[in-house]
Amino acid sequence: MSSGRLGEIPAPKTIAFMTRCHPLRKEKLEICKASIARQTCNDYEHVLIPDPTEEGCGRLRANQLFSTFEGNPKINSRYLMVLDDDDMLICDEFVETLKAITDKQSYDVVIFKGYVGRVLPLPERWKKSIKVGGIASFCMAVKKDIWYKHIDKFGTKARCGDFEFMEAVYEDAKSIYWLDMKVARIQRGAP
């Protein structure tokens, strides 16, 4: 715990929500931000990653935006999670739950459920290896050092840049916690 003395580094937050911001989705970003603000525990950071273009830089370049935050000392959280501007949290107790779990044991990755037209990870993949199309990037919180170790995987393939990252993280993880909780969803088409 930080006592607030000058020069003292504050204790890291539990999680940083990493949000890539498309320039034409400002109203969706506000919904995303509001979903984070509803958390019952404020032990988080929200890192906005702006798209430098006016019309949106496209999926491949959007994935590569994460690499600009590699080793960024301004991010002071134990875990990082993708929550793009067109996504939102649906569990107001998520940060509180994650903090309780990771304060007891420091897992490399915590995997939870999300909604993208269906619940992911797919039931047949739960507590098994991850597959393309079977998990969404907002279905995992990744320990900061593991995140930075594999950040260069974002943007390697136009269609599945997020997945290349998630697969590398999953394969590298020594400890995984499977949290049976629906945490996030895309903003369109959800029940």
Secondary structure, 3 states (H helix, E strand, C coil): CCCCCCCCCCCCEEEEEEEEECCCCHHHHHHHHHHHHCCCCCCEEEEEEECCCCCCCCHHHHHHHHHHHCCCCCCCEEEEEECCCCEEECCCCHHHHHHHHHHHCCCCEEEEEEECCCEECCHHHCCCCCCCCCCCHHHEEEEHHHHHHHHHHCCCCCCCHHHHHHHHHHHHCCCEEEEEEEEEEECCCCC
